[in-house]
Structure formats: C-alpha cells, structure tokens
Amino acid sequence: MASTTALFTGLSGLNANSRLIDVIGNNISNVNTTAYKSNRLQFSSMFNRTFSIGSAPGVNTGGTNPGQVGLGVQAAGTQRNFLNGAINATGDSRDMAIEGEGFFVVQRAGGEQVYTRAGSFRPNSSNELVTMTGERLMGYGVDARFNIDKSTISPVSIPLGALTIAEPTSLATLSGNLNKNGSLPTHGASLTLQASSTNAFGVVTGASPAPGAGNVVETTTRLVDIDDPAIAGTTTALFSAGQTIRFSGAQKGVTSVNAKNLPDASLQITSTTTMQDLMNFLQNAYGIVGGQTNPDGATTGITLNPATGVLSIVGNTGTMNDITFNPANLKLEDASGNQVQSALFSATKNGAADGESVRTSFVAYDSLGTPVNINVGFTLESTPGGTGSNWRWYAESGNPYNGSINLGSGVVSFGSTGALLTNTPLSISVDRTGTGAITPLTFNISLSSGQGGVTAFANNNGTSSLQAQQVDGAPIGTLQSFAVGDDGIITGAFTNGLSRTMGQVVLAKFSNPEGLVDLGNNLYRVGPNSGTAGIATPLDLGTGKIVGGALELSNVDLGSEFLGLILAQTGYSASTRVIRTTDDLFQQLLSLGR
C-alpha cells in the first residue's frame, strides 16, 4: 500500500533541489561582482531504513546483501571555487587585482582585520585607500627616507596633492671641449678706484683713528671718517652709520662673448665698518680669487695705497673674468632704503683680462628645493712642454647672499691626447646660512662621464665649449600620481620628476581558503577550518602578484550554471511526481472504504 515515507522522501528532494537553485541563482546574480567566487552545492543521501544487514556465504548457500531503503536526500554542504577570475584592465591606478592565492588585508572599524579579493580601492578624506564599504587597505609604510618599514602593517596612505618633497643636488656632470690652442693669458683686469674723478679717498678732519704719518687713508680707517670728495678736507663725511652700499646690475666678462650678470650684494655701514670691509665687499661681489700671481707678476685682489688714497683692483686671468667698474652699479641708500647717491666712486681701467676661457651655468637645489644658480668656468693657464694643457677652474654662485660669490678654484690637467688627467671631481660648497636649508650645500662636479665629459683638444677654427650635461636634485614637488608594482610596492610620482616608494601592499595566505567565512560585501573572515592568515609580501609564499590598474572579474561560469539550473529544475519536478504518485495511491486506498 502507499507509504508516507515516500512523501517525505519526495519532500527532501524538493528541499534539496530548491537549495541548489538558491546557490545557482546566487552565482548567476553575482556574475558581474568584482572577484566573486562561485559556490556549488553537494548532495548526500540521508540515513537508510535497514531490513537486513545481509549474511555471509555458507557451505551450501551464498551470501545475501543488506536490505535497505533510502529515506531521501539532503544538502551536504557548499564548496567555494577560489580559482582566479579573469583580469580586466581599468587603467585606474587605484584598482588592483591578484594573480595567485593571496587576499588583500583590510581593516574594519574597531581594528578587526578581514580579507578580500576585490581591489577597487578609493582614497578617503585621510588619503587612505579603502574598500567601497570603508575598510582600510593594509600594508607596510615607509620611513622618513622612503625606505619600506616592515616592522608593522598599517593603513596604506597615498597623500596625492598633499605630500611635497625636494632633493638637494649631489652631482653635476659637465661636457665640452676646452680649446688647447687658445691664447695663453698675460694679465688680469687692472683698475684704479678713487672717491671721485679728481679726488682719491681721504678722511675728514678729526678722523678717529687718524691715518699715520705720510698716509691719507688706511685700511683701518672707518667709512664714517671718509670725507665727501665734493668738499674734501672738511668735517663732512661721505658715509654715515645706518646707510647701505648697494651693488647691483654689474657684469663680469667680455660683453656678448662670456659676460654674466653678477648677483646683487649689499654692505651695511656701521660706526665700525672700515675701508678693509669695503675692499673685501667689492672683492667678494666681483668674485675675485685673491692671492694668485698673474703672468705679469701682479697679485690678484684689491689693495689700498695709503699714501695716495687710491684703490687698485687686479682680477683673475681669462676673458670671462674681465672686470668693468661702472659707478652706477654702486648706490648709497639711507636706513629707509631711499637712494642718497646714485653713483659711487670713479674708476679707471688700465687693462682687460685676456686668455682663453669658457663658462657655463646650471641650477642646483638645496635641501628645501630652492634653486641655486651656479657658474663654472675654465681659463687656460699653461701648456707645459707644448703637449697637454692645464686649466684653472672657477666656480661662483649666481644667487645674492652675504659672503663671496666665489665657491672655489683649482687646476685640472689634460694629457697630450686631450683626455682628462685629473679624475677627482670638483668639490663645491655653497653657504646657505639664513635660508632655512641645510648648510652648506655640498656637491661634486664631474668632468668625466660615459658620454665623453670634458676634453682639451686643439680647435684652431673655434673656441672652447662647455655645458652642464646632467644635474641631479629637484625643486619642491607635489605627489601627483602613483602606481603599484607586481611586488605590491607603491611608487609615487611627483611634479618635479622625482619618484619615491610610498609603501607596499601586503597579502594574506590561508592553508584552506575554502574554510573562510563569507561576510558579504566581498569580505571574508577567518573560519575554524581556514587556518590562520599568513601575512607576506606579493610574490612570496605563493601569495601571487598584484596587477595594478586592473580588477579581477567573477569566476562564475554561466554555461555550467545554466546546465546546473536545468538539472535542479528536473530534480525538483521529479520529486513532485513522487509526491503526486504517492498521493494517488492514498486516494485509491481510501476509495476502497467507500
């Protein structure tokens, strides 16, 4: 007769297949979910009703098998497919995909760490990369020198438009050719300087200290005791404390050949400022390297003849070091900055600097990214034995500051083949006191490089040439963009052309990823059977590599899902037939009692 067991068996089929349709429907609905991992439902038979456990074979009889009737089907469990989905390039550097078995580590509110394969991260108001639901991406940070710090993991921060850096110059490379056949120098510029065209420097009546016997002025004479040449011999001084001598608009070198503008400078006059201070100021402003003996026997620098009150200026050799004194380049201002006198002193030029020379300029940067103009030049000094050549180099600053514009000088030698013999780079030190930057700014200038560097060949039909080939360092720059490499290292690009490491994304690896608990929103939590999270950098421990500017697609196979849907529907329909057939039998049984 009809059995109620068959009804419940059919019911179990309905329940199991409806659960299968739930799983398949969930897979199909997530076919476009980023990094979604498909599920499959596994069936198992329920316990059996046993009529006989069977018997073993005997001497005269064969054995019998167990007699059992199954009581239905049940959903044994789900299995998640963690195979990689296809990688879709998005072109957005904030997107990341994983090729491998790793998971991104993200942090929820309260500090809980959960895991995801969906790498569609976006910055929050704190410049941290977060998921669509606000979980922070975790990784290694960097120290003050942009070296990765692996001591702990923390939220990944990319401060676009906020982080600024600068890099001081450490090396400049020059290239060019110094004409070995250029003219040898004979003398430097020679000038005499007086208080006016008719009067040398003198002192006012009652000057303290007064010049010694036979002297009209001395290097120790105070500027406030220098008399006004328009009314010489009176108590009226040319200068007074609180005034400023302003040096501006001056040039150095042969005009239109290798002339350069000299930086502005100023001398504050106090009650103790002396003629020696004025001489040092002019020598520093013109960048004269003092104490050198020129070929004509003159010693470079500025000297005072105390008996005549005349200043003598002797410059360095080389046409680039020629000096032309223009009284209009010196102005006298009062304490309020108002011009007191438009032109100071009178000069007579007795000779111009000669000798083959060449100059180039480039921009270096201090630790704050402030540009510092540097001028480097070479003058032919000698050709020993008529073979090689010796050249004296001069380095000067093109920026206004309190000290001398001269940054250094020395001699480099070239052999008979025109090749550089002095391989030691030029060492430059620039005083940056008062600028807020690290002082001094020190860097090297290399004359030799793989691209040729500086040579000294004969050039009978031309002149020397020199240029700055490469200068490192950079001005202030703002973080403009970033990219993530295969190893998870985040590299930031700044507006000044520099790039720096901003951090490194870490990945988690599980011994059994199918044991993770799905939290929704593409997030997973450690489950009892997943194993603990092993934190590692991409490419290590099988975590896989990161693909920047891309997202992992869902790994749902629609063809398989539709086929499974047909089978689930068939199973469900067949289970209803079991119930219907059993019901028909019951109806027939009941009809017997009518």
Secondary structure, DSSP 8 states (H G I E B T S, - for coil): ---HHHHHHHHHHHHHHHHHHHHHHHHHHTTTSTT---EEEEEEE--EEEEE--B---SSS--B--EEEE--EEEEEEEE------EEE---TTBEEEESS-EEEEE-TTS-EEEES--B-EE-TTSBEE-TTS-EEEEEEE-TTS-EEEEEEEE-B--TTT-EEEE---EEEEEEE--TTS-------EEEEESSSS----B-TT-SS---TT-S--TT-BGGGBB-GGGTTSS-BS--TT-EEEE-S-EESSTTTT-EE---EEEE--TT-BHHHHHHHHHHHHT--TT-B-TTS-B-EEEEETTTTEEEEE--SSGGG-B---GGGEEEE-TTS-EEES---EEEEEE---S-EEEEEEEEE-TT--EEEEEEEEEEEE-GGGTSEEEEEEEEE-S--SS-SEEEEEEEEE-TTS-B---S-EEEEE--TTSSS-SSEEEEEES--TT--EE----TTS--EEEEEEE--EEEEEEEEEEE-TT-EEEEEETTS-EEEEEEE-EEE-S-GGGSEEEETTEEE--TTT---EEE-TTSTT--EEEETEEE-----HHHHHHHHHHHHHHHHHHHHHHHHHHHHHHHHHHTT-
